[in-house]
Amino acid sequence: MSSYVAACRRGRGLHPQAQYSAGETMGGRLTRVEDWKQLAKAAEYRPADLAVLCGVSPRQLERYFHLQFQATPRQWLRELQCRSARKLIQQGYSNIAVVAELKFASESHFCREFKKFHGVSPQTFSPSCSGTQLEDAASPIDGPTGSATANRPNPDPTQRMNPQPERPRTVRKIEMEVEAEAREWTRKRLQQRLQQEADRQGGILPPTRNDAFQPRMNG
Protein backbone atom coordinates (compact mmCIF):
# COMPACT_ATOMS: atom_id res chain seq x y z
CA MET A 1 0.00 0.00 0.00
CA SER A 2 1.41 3.39 -0.98
CA SER A 3 1.91 6.20 1.54
CA TYR A 4 -0.85 8.24 -0.12
CA VAL A 5 -3.35 5.41 0.22
CA ALA A 6 -2.39 4.81 3.85
CA ALA A 7 -2.83 8.51 4.62
CA CYS A 8 -6.23 8.60 2.93
CA ARG A 9 -7.40 5.56 4.86
CA ARG A 10 -6.41 7.35 8.07
CA GLY A 11 -8.46 10.37 7.00
CA ARG A 12 -5.51 12.65 6.30
CA GLY A 13 -6.62 14.00 2.94
CA LEU A 14 -6.60 12.96 -0.70
CA HIS A 15 -3.94 12.67 -3.34
CA PRO A 16 -3.16 16.13 -4.86
CA GLN A 17 -4.59 14.93 -8.19
CA ALA A 18 -7.97 14.25 -6.55
CA GLN A 19 -8.48 17.36 -4.41
CA TYR A 20 -11.99 18.79 -4.51
CA SER A 21 -14.08 21.49 -2.92
CA ALA A 22 -16.53 20.94 -0.08
CA GLY A 23 -19.95 19.92 -1.32
CA GLU A 24 -18.68 18.92 -4.76
CA THR A 25 -20.43 15.95 -6.37
CA MET A 26 -18.75 12.63 -7.14
CA GLY A 27 -18.77 13.32 -10.88
CA GLY A 28 -17.36 16.79 -10.34
CA ARG A 29 -14.46 15.69 -8.18
CA LEU A 30 -13.48 12.88 -10.57
CA THR A 31 -13.67 15.19 -13.57
CA ARG A 32 -11.13 17.46 -11.86
CA VAL A 33 -8.46 14.74 -12.01
CA GLU A 34 -5.83 15.99 -14.46
CA ASP A 35 -3.52 12.98 -14.67
CA TRP A 36 -5.09 9.56 -14.18
CA LYS A 37 -1.81 7.83 -14.98
CA GLN A 38 -0.07 9.50 -12.06
CA LEU A 39 -2.99 8.68 -9.78
CA ALA A 40 -2.95 5.04 -10.93
CA LYS A 41 0.75 4.78 -10.14
CA ALA A 42 0.17 6.22 -6.67
CA ALA A 43 -2.55 3.60 -6.13
CA GLU A 44 -0.12 0.89 -7.32
CA TYR A 45 -2.63 -0.03 -10.03
CA ARG A 46 -5.22 -1.32 -7.54
CA PRO A 47 -8.87 -0.32 -8.22
CA ALA A 48 -9.81 -0.18 -4.53
CA ASP A 49 -6.83 2.03 -3.68
CA LEU A 50 -7.58 4.28 -6.65
CA ALA A 51 -11.09 4.82 -5.27
CA VAL A 52 -9.61 5.68 -1.86
CA LEU A 53 -7.29 8.28 -3.40
CA CYS A 54 -10.24 9.83 -5.24
CA GLY A 55 -12.41 9.95 -2.13
CA VAL A 56 -15.21 7.88 -3.68
CA SER A 57 -16.50 4.35 -3.29
CA PRO A 58 -15.34 1.56 -5.66
CA ARG A 59 -18.87 1.43 -7.12
CA GLN A 60 -18.87 5.18 -7.83
CA LEU A 61 -15.47 4.90 -9.48
CA GLU A 62 -16.70 1.99 -11.61
CA ARG A 63 -19.73 3.95 -12.83
CA TYR A 64 -17.53 6.91 -13.73
CA PHE A 65 -15.07 4.72 -15.67
CA HIS A 66 -17.90 3.10 -17.61
CA LEU A 67 -19.07 6.56 -18.70
CA GLN A 68 -15.66 8.05 -19.49
CA PHE A 69 -13.46 5.10 -20.54
CA GLN A 70 -16.03 2.41 -21.50
CA ALA A 71 -14.14 -0.02 -19.25
CA THR A 72 -14.00 -1.04 -15.61
CA PRO A 73 -11.26 0.45 -13.41
CA ARG A 74 -9.55 -2.96 -13.32
CA GLN A 75 -9.53 -3.24 -17.13
CA TRP A 76 -8.25 0.30 -17.53
CA LEU A 77 -5.49 -0.17 -14.96
CA ARG A 78 -4.40 -3.48 -16.48
CA GLU A 79 -4.25 -1.89 -19.93
CA LEU A 80 -2.21 0.99 -18.54
CA GLN A 81 0.19 -1.47 -16.89
CA CYS A 82 0.66 -3.46 -20.10
CA ARG A 83 1.22 -0.38 -22.27
CA SER A 84 3.65 1.08 -19.75
CA ALA A 85 5.42 -2.28 -19.51
CA ARG A 86 5.94 -2.36 -23.26
CA LYS A 87 7.61 1.06 -23.18
CA LEU A 88 9.92 -0.04 -20.35
CA ILE A 89 10.85 -3.26 -22.18
CA GLN A 90 11.67 -1.22 -25.29
CA GLN A 91 13.97 0.91 -23.12
CA GLY A 92 15.87 -2.22 -22.04
CA TYR A 93 14.17 -3.05 -18.72
CA SER A 94 14.21 -6.69 -17.64
CA ASN A 95 10.99 -8.53 -16.74
CA ILE A 96 11.89 -8.41 -13.05
CA ALA A 97 12.50 -4.66 -13.22
CA VAL A 98 9.13 -4.11 -14.90
CA VAL A 99 7.37 -6.23 -12.26
CA ALA A 100 8.86 -4.07 -9.51
CA GLU A 101 8.16 -0.78 -11.30
CA LEU A 102 4.55 -1.49 -12.28
CA LYS A 103 3.54 -3.58 -9.25
CA PHE A 104 2.67 -6.86 -10.96
CA ALA A 105 2.16 -9.75 -8.55
CA SER A 106 5.01 -11.83 -10.02
CA GLU A 107 7.03 -12.30 -13.20
CA SER A 108 4.72 -15.11 -14.37
CA HIS A 109 1.68 -12.90 -13.72
CA PHE A 110 3.31 -10.08 -15.70
CA CYS A 111 4.17 -12.33 -18.68
CA ARG A 112 0.67 -13.82 -18.71
CA GLU A 113 -1.12 -10.45 -18.66
CA PHE A 114 1.31 -8.90 -21.15
CA LYS A 115 0.79 -11.72 -23.67
CA LYS A 116 -2.97 -11.60 -23.15
CA PHE A 117 -2.99 -7.91 -24.07
CA HIS A 118 -0.24 -7.64 -26.73
CA GLY A 119 -0.47 -11.16 -28.15
CA VAL A 120 3.29 -11.77 -27.75
CA SER A 121 5.79 -12.21 -24.92
CA PRO A 122 7.41 -9.13 -23.31
CA GLN A 123 10.88 -9.77 -24.73
CA THR A 124 9.47 -9.51 -28.27
CA PHE A 125 9.74 -5.75 -27.75
CA SER A 126 13.24 -5.73 -26.25
CA PRO A 127 15.92 -3.73 -28.13
CA SER A 128 17.76 -6.97 -28.93
CA CYS A 129 14.76 -8.35 -30.87
CA SER A 130 13.49 -7.24 -34.26
CA GLY A 131 10.00 -5.94 -34.92
CA THR A 132 9.82 -3.62 -31.91
CA GLN A 133 8.43 -0.68 -33.89
CA LEU A 134 4.86 -1.99 -33.94
CA GLU A 135 2.15 0.62 -33.53
CA ASP A 136 -0.07 0.69 -30.48
CA ALA A 137 -3.81 0.47 -30.96
CA ALA A 138 -5.94 3.50 -30.07
CA SER A 139 -6.82 3.62 -26.41
CA PRO A 140 -8.60 5.93 -23.96
CA ILE A 141 -5.44 6.08 -21.84
CA ASP A 142 -3.41 7.61 -24.69
CA GLY A 143 -2.61 11.30 -24.71
CA PRO A 144 -0.32 13.64 -22.76
CA THR A 145 -2.16 13.32 -19.46
CA GLY A 146 -4.53 10.36 -19.72
CA SER A 147 -7.32 12.67 -18.61
CA ALA A 148 -10.89 11.40 -18.52
CA THR A 149 -12.04 14.78 -19.88
CA ALA A 150 -10.86 13.86 -23.37
CA ASN A 151 -14.24 12.16 -23.77
CA ARG A 152 -13.54 10.76 -27.25
CA PRO A 153 -15.02 7.56 -28.77
CA ASN A 154 -13.20 4.41 -27.73
CA PRO A 155 -13.15 0.89 -29.15
CA ASP A 156 -14.77 -2.04 -27.38
CA PRO A 157 -12.59 -2.70 -24.27
CA THR A 158 -12.93 -6.46 -24.76
CA GLN A 159 -11.41 -6.08 -28.20
CA ARG A 160 -8.63 -3.87 -26.86
CA MET A 161 -7.83 -6.32 -24.09
CA ASN A 162 -7.89 -9.34 -26.38
CA PRO A 163 -6.38 -8.38 -29.75
CA GLN A 164 -6.69 -11.08 -32.41
CA PRO A 165 -3.54 -11.54 -34.55
CA GLU A 166 -4.01 -11.78 -38.31
CA ARG A 167 -3.77 -15.27 -39.79
CA PRO A 168 -0.60 -15.93 -41.82
CA ARG A 169 -1.01 -16.13 -45.58
CA THR A 170 -0.20 -19.83 -45.63
CA VAL A 171 -3.10 -20.53 -43.25
CA ARG A 172 -5.53 -18.49 -45.37
CA LYS A 173 -4.36 -20.33 -48.50
CA ILE A 174 -4.95 -23.71 -46.87
CA GLU A 175 -8.41 -22.60 -45.73
CA MET A 176 -9.29 -21.54 -49.30
CA GLU A 177 -8.08 -24.88 -50.69
CA VAL A 178 -10.13 -26.80 -48.14
CA GLU A 179 -13.23 -24.77 -49.02
CA ALA A 180 -12.68 -25.42 -52.75
CA GLU A 181 -12.30 -29.16 -52.13
CA ALA A 182 -15.48 -29.16 -50.04
CA ARG A 183 -17.42 -27.45 -52.83
CA GLU A 184 -16.08 -29.94 -55.42
CA TRP A 185 -17.02 -32.89 -53.20
CA THR A 186 -20.51 -31.47 -52.75
CA ARG A 187 -20.92 -31.03 -56.53
CA LYS A 188 -19.84 -34.63 -57.28
CA ARG A 189 -22.08 -35.96 -54.54
CA LEU A 190 -25.04 -34.04 -55.99
CA GLN A 191 -24.37 -35.46 -59.45
CA GLN A 192 -24.31 -39.00 -58.05
CA ARG A 193 -27.64 -38.48 -56.32
CA LEU A 194 -29.17 -37.02 -59.49
CA GLN A 195 -27.93 -40.01 -61.49
CA GLN A 196 -29.42 -42.41 -58.95
CA GLU A 197 -32.74 -40.59 -59.14
CA ALA A 198 -32.63 -40.73 -62.94
CA ASP A 199 -32.01 -44.49 -62.89
CA ARG A 200 -34.93 -44.94 -60.51
CA GLN A 201 -37.28 -42.96 -62.78
CA GLY A 202 -36.35 -44.84 -65.92
CA GLY A 203 -33.32 -43.04 -67.18
CA ILE A 204 -34.64 -39.47 -67.17
CA LEU A 205 -32.16 -37.23 -65.38
CA PRO A 206 -33.85 -34.36 -63.53
CA PRO A 207 -32.73 -30.96 -64.86
CA THR A 208 -30.08 -29.05 -62.88
CA ARG A 209 -29.27 -25.35 -62.86
CA ASN A 210 -26.72 -25.72 -65.70
CA ASP A 211 -28.66 -28.07 -67.99
CA ALA A 212 -32.26 -27.32 -67.14
CA PHE A 213 -33.31 -27.44 -70.82
CA GLN A 214 -31.10 -30.37 -71.85
CA PRO A 215 -32.21 -33.54 -70.01
CA ARG A 216 -29.89 -36.49 -70.54
CA MET A 217 -31.05 -40.01 -71.37
CA ASN A 218 -29.28 -43.16 -70.25
CA GLY A 219 -29.03 -46.26 -72.48
Backbone hydrogen bonds, N-H to C=O, Kabsch-Sander energy under -0.5 kcal/mol:
donor,donor_aa,acceptor,acceptor_aa,energy
6,A,2,S,-2.3
7,A,3,S,-2.3
8,C,4,Y,-2.3
9,R,5,V,-2.4
10,R,6,A,-1.3
11,G,8,C,-1.6
12,R,7,A,-2.8
15,H,53,L,-0.9
18,A,15,H,-2.3
19,Q,16,P,-1.0
24,E,21,S,-1.9
29,R,25,T,-2.4
30,L,26,M,-2.0
31,T,27,G,-2.0
32,R,28,G,-1.1
33,V,30,L,-1.2
37,K,145,T,-0.9
39,L,35,D,-1.7
40,A,36,W,-2.6
41,K,37,K,-2.1
42,A,38,Q,-2.0
43,A,39,L,-1.6
44,E,41,K,-1.3
45,Y,40,A,-2.7
46,R,43,A,-1.0
50,L,46,R,-2.2
51,A,47,P,-2.0
52,V,48,A,-1.8
53,L,49,D,-2.3
54,C,50,L,-1.5
55,G,51,A,-0.9
55,G,52,V,-0.8
56,V,51,A,-2.1
61,L,57,S,-2.3
62,E,58,P,-2.2
63,R,59,R,-2.2
64,Y,60,Q,-2.2
65,F,61,L,-2.3
66,H,62,E,-2.1
67,L,63,R,-1.6
68,Q,64,Y,-2.5
69,F,65,F,-2.7
70,Q,65,F,-0.9
70,Q,66,H,-0.5
71,A,65,F,-0.9
76,W,72,T,-2.6
77,L,73,P,-2.7
78,R,74,R,-2.4
79,E,75,Q,-2.4
80,L,76,W,-2.4
81,Q,77,L,-2.5
82,C,78,R,-2.4
83,R,79,E,-2.5
84,S,80,L,-2.4
85,A,81,Q,-2.6
86,R,82,C,-1.8
87,K,83,R,-1.6
88,L,84,S,-2.0
89,I,85,A,-2.6
90,Q,86,R,-2.3
91,Q,87,K,-1.1
92,G,89,I,-1.5
93,Y,88,L,-2.4
98,V,94,S,-2.1
99,V,95,N,-2.4
100,A,96,I,-2.0
101,E,97,A,-2.2
102,L,98,V,-2.7
103,K,99,V,-0.7
104,F,99,V,-1.3
110,F,106,S,-2.3
111,C,107,E,-2.7
112,R,108,S,-2.2
113,E,109,H,-2.4
114,F,110,F,-2.7
115,K,111,C,-2.2
116,K,112,R,-1.9
117,F,113,E,-1.7
118,H,114,F,-3.2
119,G,115,K,-1.8
124,T,121,S,-1.5
125,F,122,P,-2.0
126,S,123,Q,-1.1
129,C,126,S,-2.0
142,D,139,S,-1.5
150,A,147,S,-1.1
151,N,148,A,-0.8
159,Q,156,D,-0.9
160,R,156,D,-2.0
161,M,157,P,-2.6
162,N,158,T,-0.9
172,R,168,P,-1.9
173,K,169,R,-2.6
174,I,170,T,-2.1
175,E,171,V,-2.4
176,M,172,R,-2.2
177,E,173,K,-2.2
178,V,174,I,-2.5
179,E,175,E,-2.2
180,A,176,M,-2.3
181,E,177,E,-2.4
182,A,178,V,-2.2
183,R,179,E,-2.3
184,E,180,A,-2.3
185,W,181,E,-2.4
186,T,182,A,-2.2
187,R,183,R,-2.3
188,K,184,E,-2.4
189,R,185,W,-2.5
190,L,186,T,-2.1
191,Q,187,R,-2.1
192,Q,188,K,-2.2
193,R,189,R,-2.0
194,L,190,L,-2.3
195,Q,191,Q,-2.4
196,Q,192,Q,-2.3
197,E,193,R,-2.1
198,A,194,L,-2.2
199,D,195,Q,-2.4
200,R,196,Q,-1.9
201,Q,197,E,-1.6
202,G,199,D,-1.1
203,G,198,A,-3.0
204,I,198,A,-0.7
205,L,203,G,-0.7
205,L,216,R,-1.6
214,Q,211,D,-1.6
218,N,203,G,-1.0
